[in-house]
Amino acid sequence: MSAFRQPDFRPRDAEKRRLEEQNHGMRNWRLWGPYLSDRQWGTVREDYSENGDAWHYLSHEQARSRAYRWGEDGLAGVCDQTQRLCLSLALWNGRDRILKERLFGLTGPQGTHGEDVKELYWHLDALPSHAYLRMLYKYPQEPFPYDRLVQESRHRSRRESEFELLDTGVFDQNRYFDVTVEYAKADEADILMRVTVINRGPEPAELHLLPQLFFANHWSWREDHPKPTMRTYGRRCVVAEHRMLGHYTFHVEANAEFLFTENETNPTAVGSPPGEGVYKDGFHERVVNGVRGAVRGEGPATKCAAWHRRELLSGEHWTIRVRLVRGEPIIPPFAGFDALVETRRAEADRFYAALQKDIADGDARLVHRQALAGMVWNKQFYSLDVYRWLRGDPTLPAPPEPRRRGRNSDWRHLNADDIISMPDKWEYPWFAAWDLAFHCITFALIDIDFAKEQILLLASESYMHPNGQIPAYEWNFGDANPPVQAWAAWRVYQIEQEQTSNGDRSFLEQIFHKLLLNFAWWVNRKDNQGRNVFQGGFLGLDNIGVFDRSRPLPTGGYLDQTDGTAWMAMFALNMMRIALELALEDKAFEDIASKFFEHFLYIAQALNDIGDRGVGLWNDSDKFFHDVLNLPDGRTHELKLRSMVGLTPLFAVETLEPALLKRLPNFSRRLHLFLSRRPDLAGLVARWDEPGIGERRLLSLLRGHRMKRLLVRVLDPAEFLSDYGVRSLSRFHADNPYVFNSDGAAIQVGYEPGESGTDMFGGNSNWRGPVWFPMNYLIVEALDRFHNYYGRDFLVECPTASARFRTLREVADEIAERLTRLFLRDADGRRPIYADCETLQSDPHFAGLVLFHEYFHGDSGKGLGASHQTGWTGLVANLLSRRR
């Protein structure tokens, strides 16, 4: 048979055709993808301890020897969409004490500022169909400094910078290998893996490459999962048999030696007597320690590797190839291999060239492409059945009894087996609800159907709580993240309209019905006094305020939260707008839209004037929104902290076109009747009876003069406006820290542009000064909507005190430009994200490599937190698409 099926369509249409085939159910190009986690160890789902100490229960040191229960991890790996069969890479430089099968990093307790991956790797390219994937891993030739990284970090205070892998000196004199891993698909289940290595060092150096194929271990936990098997088939291939997948053939080139072992726990790793079999750490024992009995030379087994060894001269390139195909062996397996990989790479070039046709700058195109590649690479198979996780598995002893009443015990319905976009597959290898909503805005640029699937997923019956709550994240599903799902659904619908002139109304209606339940949950659970003033808790903004808002207040009482209230106003407007769109074809939605309109006005009243108390969250003397502390004795205390919390009312803004209102006369009539009956509510928000540009109508928490007053602070470089976006805390607090006195103890909050000096909400959590992408993105969008109403005659000073006046659209463009400036080379050729790291800034072997951090230093723009979080930071791709 021929090695490759010839394409029957023009090359420039290749990826578009694959996505069409995928979305119409003709072919499953997403059957295989980069779904392996970068870290399965140290996760909640693998934690079966009594006290919920996930970091220690299954550590990196144990990961090579203990089988996982709920998933797999691997270096530069791919797997099928059910993660039953996995393909990844293992490395050894002849000197490490550990076979490099997965990425290393510090646990939360070990890290200077919390968990932190300590590796150098970049996601360089990816197509949304996964027909082409490419990443780069830089592997030291010196022994990997595992212990030194832990010890040095242990001795550093929170006020000191992170001790990074480059700081250890193991990359000095370029003594490392560049390892580029590429995947190209000949068909939906025909995967070509090409590994190319360059010795960057000045001398010859040894390297071992082990592409490894393994079955996820299901058989050890459940009796109804028979064990799959792998065995040799001739001299150069392995056949893998699975009851559900059928059989796959794994082809290797002639210079490799097969190793076989079982993907099962080595008894000694859990304190049991040694066994007589071969175990998960067999490759490590054979390659690193030379233990021949730790592996088999042929099957049957559940894990195999193709062991390649070579000494590379300085500057020498070395390429190895393997191929995994569903079904019978292909003869010859490597004919045309490199040509196919190059074809897929060229198709990726064409795909992105079309997407970037309006991005003129070459460096901007590079950043844009890597941001989107990182989004694709951060997809992950996520599996967790909370009911079974709490009760344990039939083949093992029952978990400790306290687990049944501990973490996530009220989420027993949650049963996940899905591909989900993760914030960062090492630092956050679990979904986060509000992060995911932002991910979908970026995914909509390249794969609108995947974006819609992700929005629907967390609102499905397998995830959403019966009471209507959407799960927040694995460490505590019951936490409340900002309710941005309706906004994301509406924006994805709009983006599809822009792309195809046809929005998916079925999707919009489906998510609308789900979000009705979620809205009801917020109203019933997070409005403490039934006054349309919402609490919500920490709402994703770690360390933003005086207190840890995820815990009971030390003073007792509760907070009236500006952000909780503003998020709900935004939620109501989003739901109103979706209902209006659906009402164009189903008039029953007009009544629902009217109810959300009215609810928005009640929330607006609460934000500005809380009922009979006459206390609002806006401080007219300070020209800012603040939280209000309600003490048990009835006293209230305004927390006059200028933080991102006070900017969230900007987000609740919507404009309505006159043509829309004309097509929905029942909604329009009820709207005017309500406003005429309740002028007290109508007067709280933007003047409904004064049409804006093009007769548009505006709904907003902020009338024009109040919005201008708020923007004075937002656009002030001495307060919120950084060279790199809007800070999360005003720089005013650098010299004027806010102090709250509680029972004689002073709690102080000051401006911290970089890493947090407090571990109030975990190690690498800080909203006290850095620039965060999601909130900045919402500010940009809000200013766009305000401009749609006010037009070119409405000007604000930007920056404040600059005597330069701009339209709101121009202000939005200015903030977007500052955000993208984080990643782009400046006039001196330097990227702000890399600050003073000369290797990343100027070493030619690091040129064109971009990381996408969790957040950014409020003054210098240095990237901080998680280093590969192309989750919400992937929004830079949307902002670059905005640039003209």
NUZAMAR-456355 format. One record per residue (C-alpha): x, y, z. Coordinates in steps of 0.5 Angstrom, whole numbers, padded with zeros to 4 digits, always signed. Layout:
BEGIN
XYZ;...
% end
This chain:
BEGIN
+0000+0000+0000;+0002+0007-0001;+0005+0011+0005;+0001+0017+0004;-0006+0019+0002;-0006+0024-0004;-0010+0030-0002;-0016+0032-0006;-0016+0039-0005;-0012+0045-0006;-0006+0046-0001;-0008+0053+0001;-0015+0051+0003;-0012+0045+0007;-0013+0047+0014;-0020+0050+0012;-0022+0044+0009;-0020+0040+0015;-0024+0044+0020;-0030+0044+0016;-0029+0036+0015;-0028+0036+0023;-0034+0041+0024;-0039+0037+0020;-0037+0030+0023;-0034+0028+0016;-0027+0027+0019;-0025+0027+0026;-0018+0031+0026;-0018+0032+0033;-0018+0025+0035;-0011+0026+0037;-0008+0032+0040;-0003+0035+0045;-0008+0033+0050;-0002+0030+0055;-0002+0034+0061;+0005+0037+0063;+0004+0035+0070;-0001+0030+0073;+0003+0029+0079;+0001+0034+0085;-0006+0035+0083;-0012+0035+0087;-0015+0029+0083;-0009+0025+0084;-0009+0026+0092;-0012+0021+0096;-0009+0023+0103;-0013+0024+0109;-0011+0032+0109;-0012+0034+0102;-0004+0035+0101;-0004+0034+0094;+0003+0037+0093;+0006+0032+0098;+0002+0026+0096;+0004+0025+0089;+0011+0029+0088;+0015+0030+0082;+0020+0025+0085;+0015+0019+0086;+0012+0021+0079;+0016+0016+0075;+0015+0010+0079;+0007+0011+0081;+0002+0010+0076;-0003+0016+0076;-0011+0014+0077;-0014+0020+0073;-0010+0022+0067;-0003+0022+0064;+0003+0027+0063;+0009+0027+0059;+0014+0031+0055;+0012+0034+0049;+0007+0029+0048;+0000+0027+0044;-0005+0022+0046;-0012+0020+0043;-0018+0024+0045;-0020+0019+0051;-0013+0019+0053;-0012+0011+0053;-0006+0011+0048;+0000+0017+0049;+0006+0018+0045;+0011+0023+0048;+0019+0024+0049;+0024+0022+0054;+0031+0025+0054;+0037+0023+0058;+0044+0027+0057;+0048+0021+0060;+0049+0025+0067;+0042+0027+0070;+0040+0022+0076;+0033+0022+0073;+0030+0020+0066;+0027+0026+0063;+0020+0024+0062;+0016+0030+0064;+0017+0037+0066;+0020+0039+0073;+0018+0045+0077;+0017+0047+0085;+0011+0045+0089;+0007+0051+0092;+0010+0050+0099;+0017+0050+0095;+0017+0056+0091;+0019+0063+0093;+0012+0065+0090;+0008+0059+0090;+0009+0053+0084;+0013+0055+0079;+0016+0051+0073;+0023+0051+0072;+0024+0049+0065;+0026+0052+0058;+0021+0051+0053;+0016+0054+0048;+0010+0052+0044;+0012+0055+0037;+0007+0053+0032;+0000+0049+0032;-0006+0048+0027;-0013+0048+0030;-0014+0041+0027;-0007+0039+0030;-0005+0037+0023;+0002+0040+0025;+0005+0042+0032;+0012+0044+0034;+0015+0046+0040;+0022+0047+0043;+0025+0044+0049;+0032+0046+0051;+0036+0041+0055;+0042+0042+0059;+0048+0038+0058;+0050+0039+0065;+0046+0035+0070;+0040+0038+0071;+0040+0042+0078;+0034+0039+0081;+0036+0040+0088;+0039+0047+0087;+0033+0049+0085;+0029+0047+0091;+0034+0049+0096;+0036+0056+0093;+0028+0057+0093;+0027+0055+0100;+0032+0060+0102;+0029+0066+0099;+0024+0071+0102;+0018+0073+0098;+0021+0080+0097;+0027+0077+0093;+0026+0075+0085;+0025+0067+0083;+0031+0063+0082;+0031+0061+0075;+0034+0055+0071;+0038+0060+0067;+0041+0063+0074;+0044+0056+0076;+0049+0057+0070;+0048+0050+0067;+0047+0054+0060;+0053+0057+0060;+0057+0057+0054;+0051+0054+0051;+0052+0047+0054;+0045+0045+0052;+0041+0041+0046;+0036+0045+0043;+0030+0039+0042;+0025+0041+0037;+0019+0036+0037;+0014+0036+0031;+0008+0032+0030;+0005+0032+0023;-0002+0028+0021;-0002+0024+0014;-0009+0022+0017;-0014+0023+0023;-0010+0017+0026;-0004+0017+0022;+0001+0021+0026;+0009+0023+0024;+0013+0025+0030;+0020+0028+0028;+0025+0030+0033;+0031+0034+0031;+0037+0036+0036;+0042+0041+0035;+0048+0041+0040;+0049+0048+0042;+0055+0047+0046;+0063+0048+0044;+0064+0040+0045;+0062+0033+0043;+0056+0031+0048;+0052+0025+0049;+0044+0025+0048;+0039+0019+0049;+0032+0020+0045;+0027+0015+0047;+0020+0017+0044;+0015+0013+0048;+0008+0010+0047;+0004+0008+0053;-0003+0006+0055;-0006+0010+0061;-0007+0005+0067;-0015+0004+0068;-0014-0004+0069;-0011-0003+0076;-0017+0001+0079;-0023-0003+0076;-0024-0010+0074;-0028-0008+0068;-0022-0005+0065;-0018-0011+0062;-0011-0010+0061;-0009-0008+0054;-0002-0010+0051;+0004-0008+0046;+0008-0013+0043;+0013-0013+0037;+0011-0014+0030;+0017-0016+0026;+0024-0012+0028;+0022-0005+0027;+0015-0004+0029;+0010-0005+0035;+0003-0007+0035;-0001-0004+0041;-0008-0007+0042;-0014-0004+0046;-0021-0007+0047;-0024+0000+0045;-0018+0003+0040;-0017-0003+0036;-0010-0003+0034;-0005+0002+0033;+0002+0000+0029;+0008+0004+0032;+0014+0004+0027;+0021+0006+0029;+0027+0007+0024;+0033+0002+0024;+0038+0005+0029;+0033+0004+0035;+0033-0001+0041;+0026-0003+0044;+0025-0003+0051;+0018-0005+0054;+0015-0005+0061;+0009-0004+0065;+0005+0003+0066;+0004+0000+0073;+0007+0003+0080;+0013+0000+0083;+0011-0003+0090;+0018+0000+0093;+0015+0007+0091;+0009+0006+0096;+0013+0003+0101;+0012-0004+0099;+0016-0010+0098;+0020-0011+0092;+0016-0014+0086;+0018-0019+0081;+0015-0015+0075;+0017-0009+0071;+0014-0002+0072;+0013+0005+0070;+0020+0007+0072;+0023+0001+0068;+0026+0006+0063;+0029+0010+0068;+0032+0004+0071;+0035+0001+0065;+0037+0008+0061;+0040+0011+0068;+0042+0006+0072;+0043+0000+0067;+0039-0005+0071;+0037-0010+0065;+0032-0013+0069;+0028-0007+0069;+0025-0008+0062;+0023-0013+0057;+0026-0014+0050;+0019-0015+0047;+0012-0015+0049;+0007-0016+0052;+0007-0010+0056;+0003-0003+0057;+0009+0002+0055;+0015+0001+0050;+0020+0006+0048;+0025+0007+0042;+0032+0008+0045;+0036+0012+0041;+0043+0014+0043;+0049+0018+0040;+0054+0023+0041;+0053+0030+0037;+0059+0034+0035;+0059+0041+0037;+0053+0044+0032;+0051+0038+0030;+0044+0036+0028;+0041+0029+0029;+0034+0027+0027;+0030+0021+0029;+0023+0019+0026;+0017+0015+0029;+0010+0014+0026;+0004+0012+0030;-0002+0009+0025;-0008+0006+0027;-0009-0001+0023;-0004-0005+0020;+0003-0003+0019;+0005+0001+0013;+0010-0001+0008;+0015+0003+0007;+0013+0007+0013;+0018+0013+0012;+0018+0014+0005;+0016+0021+0004;+0016+0022+0011;+0020+0029+0011;+0016+0032+0005;+0009+0031+0009;+0012+0034+0015;+0014+0040+0011;+0008+0040+0007;+0004+0041+0014;+0009+0046+0016;+0007+0050+0009;+0000+0049+0010;+0001+0052+0017;+0004+0058+0014;-0001+0059+0009;-0007+0059+0015;-0003+0064+0019;-0002+0068+0013;-0009+0069+0011;-0011+0070+0019;-0005+0075+0019;-0007+0079+0013;-0008+0086+0016;-0002+0085+0021;+0004+0088+0018;+0009+0088+0023;+0013+0081+0022;+0015+0081+0030;+0007+0082+0031;+0006+0076+0027;+0011+0072+0030;+0008+0074+0037;+0001+0073+0034;+0002+0066+0032;+0006+0063+0038;+0000+0066+0042;-0005+0062+0038;+0000+0056+0038;+0000+0056+0046;-0007+0056+0046;-0007+0050+0042;-0002+0046+0046;-0005+0048+0052;-0011+0043+0051;-0011+0038+0056;-0015+0031+0057;-0019+0032+0064;-0022+0026+0067;-0025+0026+0074;-0031+0023+0077;-0032+0026+0084;-0036+0021+0086;-0031+0015+0085;-0026+0020+0087;-0029+0021+0094;-0031+0013+0095;-0025+0010+0092;-0024+0004+0087;-0026-0003+0088;-0019-0006+0087;-0016-0002+0092;-0017+0000+0100;-0022+0005+0101;-0020+0012+0102;-0019+0016+0109;-0026+0017+0111;-0025+0025+0112;-0025+0025+0105;-0032+0024+0104;-0034+0030+0108;-0028+0034+0105;-0026+0038+0099;-0031+0038+0093;-0035+0033+0097;-0042+0037+0095;-0040+0036+0088;-0041+0029+0087;-0045+0029+0080;-0038+0032+0077;-0036+0027+0072;-0031+0030+0067;-0028+0026+0061;-0027+0032+0056;-0021+0036+0052;-0021+0043+0056;-0017+0049+0054;-0012+0050+0061;-0009+0056+0063;-0003+0053+0063;-0001+0045+0063;+0004+0045+0068;+0002+0051+0073;-0005+0050+0072;-0007+0043+0069;-0014+0044+0071;-0020+0048+0068;-0022+0055+0071;-0028+0057+0069;-0027+0065+0068;-0020+0063+0065;-0024+0059+0060;-0029+0064+0058;-0023+0068+0056;-0020+0063+0052;-0026+0062+0048;-0025+0069+0045;-0018+0067+0043;-0020+0060+0040;-0026+0064+0036;-0020+0067+0032;-0018+0060+0029;-0023+0055+0031;-0030+0057+0032;-0033+0051+0034;-0028+0049+0039;-0030+0055+0042;-0037+0054+0043;-0036+0047+0045;-0032+0050+0051;-0037+0055+0053;-0042+0049+0053;-0038+0044+0057;-0038+0047+0064;-0045+0049+0063;-0047+0042+0062;-0050+0037+0067;-0044+0033+0068;-0041+0040+0071;-0046+0045+0073;-0048+0044+0080;-0056+0042+0080;-0057+0048+0084;-0054+0052+0078;-0047+0054+0080;-0041+0053+0075;-0035+0049+0078;-0029+0054+0079;-0023+0050+0079;-0020+0043+0082;-0018+0046+0088;-0025+0048+0090;-0030+0047+0085;-0035+0051+0090;-0031+0058+0089;-0034+0063+0085;-0031+0066+0079;-0034+0072+0076;-0040+0070+0071;-0037+0072+0065;-0040+0066+0061;-0046+0070+0058;-0041+0075+0055;-0036+0070+0052;-0042+0066+0049;-0045+0073+0046;-0038+0075+0044;-0036+0068+0040;-0043+0069+0037;-0041+0076+0034;-0035+0073+0032;-0038+0068+0028;-0043+0073+0025;-0037+0077+0023;-0033+0071+0020;-0039+0068+0016;-0045+0073+0016;-0049+0067+0020;-0049+0067+0028;-0050+0060+0031;-0057+0061+0034;-0058+0054+0036;-0051+0055+0040;-0054+0061+0043;-0061+0059+0045;-0057+0052+0048;-0052+0056+0053;-0058+0062+0055;-0062+0056+0058;-0056+0054+0062;-0054+0061+0064;-0061+0062+0066;-0060+0057+0072;-0053+0060+0073;-0056+0067+0074;-0061+0064+0079;-0056+0061+0083;-0052+0068+0084;-0059+0072+0086;-0061+0066+0091;-0054+0065+0094;-0049+0071+0093;-0054+0077+0095;-0054+0077+0102;-0059+0081+0104;-0064+0081+0098;-0062+0088+0096;-0059+0087+0089;-0052+0088+0092;-0047+0082+0091;-0042+0079+0095;-0039+0073+0091;-0032+0072+0095;-0025+0073+0092;-0028+0073+0085;-0022+0071+0082;-0018+0077+0084;-0013+0074+0089;-0010+0079+0094;-0014+0084+0091;-0016+0087+0098;-0016+0088+0105;-0018+0081+0107;-0018+0074+0104;-0025+0074+0101;-0025+0067+0100;-0026+0066+0108;-0030+0069+0113;-0028+0076+0115;-0024+0077+0121;-0029+0082+0123;-0035+0078+0122;-0040+0081+0118;-0040+0081+0110;-0038+0086+0104;-0042+0089+0099;-0037+0088+0093;-0037+0093+0088;-0034+0087+0083;-0039+0082+0085;-0045+0087+0084;-0042+0090+0077;-0041+0083+0075;-0048+0081+0076;-0050+0088+0072;-0046+0086+0066;-0049+0079+0067;-0056+0082+0066;-0054+0086+0060;-0051+0080+0057;-0057+0076+0058;-0062+0081+0056;-0058+0082+0049;-0058+0075+0048;-0065+0074+0049;-0066+0080+0044;-0062+0076+0039;-0066+0070+0040;-0073+0074+0040;-0072+0076+0033;-0074+0069+0031;-0078+0067+0037;-0082+0073+0041;-0083+0069+0047;-0076+0071+0049;-0078+0079+0049;-0081+0078+0056;-0075+0075+0058;-0070+0080+0055;-0075+0085+0059;-0074+0082+0066;-0066+0082+0065;-0067+0089+0063;-0071+0091+0069;-0066+0087+0074;-0060+0091+0071;-0063+0097+0073;-0065+0095+0080;-0057+0093+0081;-0055+0100+0078;-0060+0103+0083;-0056+0098+0089;-0049+0100+0086;-0051+0108+0087;-0056+0108+0092;-0057+0102+0097;-0064+0103+0098;-0067+0106+0104;-0060+0107+0107;-0058+0112+0102;-0051+0109+0102;-0048+0107+0095;-0041+0104+0093;-0039+0110+0089;-0035+0115+0093;-0037+0122+0090;-0031+0126+0094;-0026+0120+0092;-0029+0119+0085;-0028+0112+0085;-0032+0106+0087;-0031+0102+0094;-0033+0096+0097;-0037+0097+0104;-0036+0093+0110;-0042+0091+0114;-0040+0090+0121;-0045+0085+0126;-0047+0091+0130;-0050+0095+0124;-0044+0099+0123;-0041+0100+0116;-0034+0102+0114;-0032+0104+0107;-0026+0101+0104;-0022+0106+0101;-0018+0102+0097;-0017+0104+0089;-0016+0097+0086;-0019+0094+0080;-0025+0092+0084;-0027+0099+0083;-0026+0099+0075;-0031+0093+0074;-0037+0098+0073;-0034+0100+0067;-0036+0093+0064;-0043+0093+0065;-0045+0097+0058;-0049+0095+0052;-0052+0099+0046;-0058+0098+0042;-0059+0099+0035;-0066+0103+0033;-0067+0097+0028;-0067+0092+0033;-0072+0096+0037;-0076+0097+0031;-0076+0089+0030;-0078+0088+0037;-0084+0093+0039;-0086+0089+0045;-0080+0089+0048;-0079+0097+0046;-0086+0098+0049;-0085+0095+0056;-0078+0098+0056;-0081+0105+0055;-0087+0104+0060;-0082+0101+0066;-0078+0107+0065;-0083+0112+0065;-0086+0109+0071;-0079+0109+0075;-0076+0115+0073;-0072+0114+0079;-0068+0108+0076;-0068+0111+0069;-0064+0117+0072;-0059+0112+0075;-0056+0110+0069;-0054+0113+0062;-0060+0118+0059;-0064+0113+0056;-0068+0118+0053;-0062+0121+0049;-0060+0117+0043;-0053+0117+0041;-0049+0116+0035;-0054+0113+0030;-0060+0114+0034;-0057+0108+0039;-0059+0107+0046;-0054+0106+0052;-0055+0102+0058;-0049+0103+0063;-0048+0103+0070;-0044+0110+0069;-0047+0116+0066;-0042+0120+0062;-0040+0125+0067;-0038+0119+0072;-0035+0115+0067;-0030+0121+0065;-0029+0122+0073;-0027+0114+0073;-0023+0115+0067;-0019+0120+0070;-0016+0115+0075;-0015+0110+0070;-0011+0114+0065;-0007+0117+0070;+0000+0114+0070;+0001+0116+0077;-0005+0111+0079;-0007+0106+0074;-0004+0107+0067;+0002+0103+0066;+0007+0103+0060;+0004+0096+0059;-0003+0097+0061;-0008+0098+0066;-0005+0096+0073;-0009+0092+0078;-0008+0097+0084;-0007+0104+0084;+0000+0107+0084;-0002+0112+0089;-0002+0107+0094;+0006+0106+0093;+0007+0112+0098;+0000+0112+0101;-0002+0105+0103;-0009+0104+0105;-0009+0102+0113;-0015+0098+0116;-0015+0098+0123;-0019+0091+0126;-0019+0090+0134;-0012+0094+0135;-0009+0091+0129;-0007+0095+0123;-0008+0091+0116;-0004+0095+0110;-0005+0094+0103;+0000+0098+0099;+0002+0098+0091;+0006+0092+0089;+0008+0092+0082;+0011+0085+0082;+0011+0079+0086;+0006+0079+0092;+0009+0080+0099;+0004+0076+0102;+0001+0069+0101;-0006+0071+0103;-0009+0067+0097;-0003+0062+0095;+0004+0064+0093;+0004+0066+0086;-0003+0070+0087;-0002+0078+0086;-0007+0083+0084;-0004+0089+0088;-0001+0092+0082;+0001+0088+0076;-0002+0088+0069;-0007+0083+0068;-0010+0081+0061;-0017+0079+0062;-0019+0086+0066;-0015+0090+0061;-0019+0086+0055;-0026+0088+0058;-0024+0095+0059;-0022+0096+0052;-0028+0092+0050;-0032+0097+0054;-0029+0103+0052;-0031+0101+0045;-0038+0100+0046;-0038+0107+0050;-0035+0110+0043;-0041+0107+0039;-0046+0111+0043;-0042+0117+0044;-0038+0118+0038;-0032+0123+0036;-0035+0129+0040;-0034+0125+0047;-0027+0127+0049;-0022+0125+0055;-0015+0127+0057;-0011+0121+0055;-0006+0120+0059;-0009+0125+0065;-0006+0131+0065;-0002+0131+0058;-0007+0136+0055;-0008+0131+0049;-0015+0129+0048;-0018+0123+0045;-0024+0119+0043;-0026+0113+0047;-0024+0109+0041;-0017+0112+0041;-0017+0111+0048;-0018+0103+0047;-0013+0103+0042;-0008+0106+0046;-0009+0101+0052;-0009+0095+0047;-0002+0098+0044;+0001+0098+0051;-0001+0091+0052;+0002+0089+0046;+0008+0093+0047;+0009+0087+0053;+0011+0082+0048;+0014+0086+0042;+0021+0088+0041;+0022+0096+0042;+0027+0100+0039;+0033+0097+0042;+0031+0090+0040;+0028+0088+0047;+0022+0085+0049;+0019+0088+0056;+0017+0081+0058;+0024+0079+0059;+0026+0085+0063;+0034+0084+0064;+0035+0077+0063;+0040+0078+0057;+0040+0071+0055;+0033+0071+0053;+0034+0078+0050;+0040+0078+0046;+0042+0071+0045;+0041+0069+0038;+0039+0062+0040;+0033+0065+0044;+0031+0070+0038;+0024+0069+0036;+0022+0065+0042;+0016+0069+0046;+0013+0067+0053;+0006+0068+0055;+0006+0070+0063;+0000+0070+0068;+0001+0077+0069;+0006+0083+0068;+0010+0088+0073;+0006+0094+0073;+0012+0098+0072;+0017+0095+0068;+0013+0090+0064;+0017+0084+0066;+0013+0077+0066;+0011+0074+0072;+0007+0068+0075;+0006+0062+0071;+0010+0063+0065;+0006+0059+0059;-0001+0061+0061;-0003+0063+0054;-0010+0062+0057;-0013+0069+0058;-0006+0072+0056;-0007+0069+0049;-0012+0075+0048;-0006+0079+0046;-0007+0075+0039;-0014+0079+0039;-0011+0085+0041;-0006+0084+0035;-0011+0083+0030;-0015+0089+0032;-0008+0093+0030;-0008+0096+0023;
% end
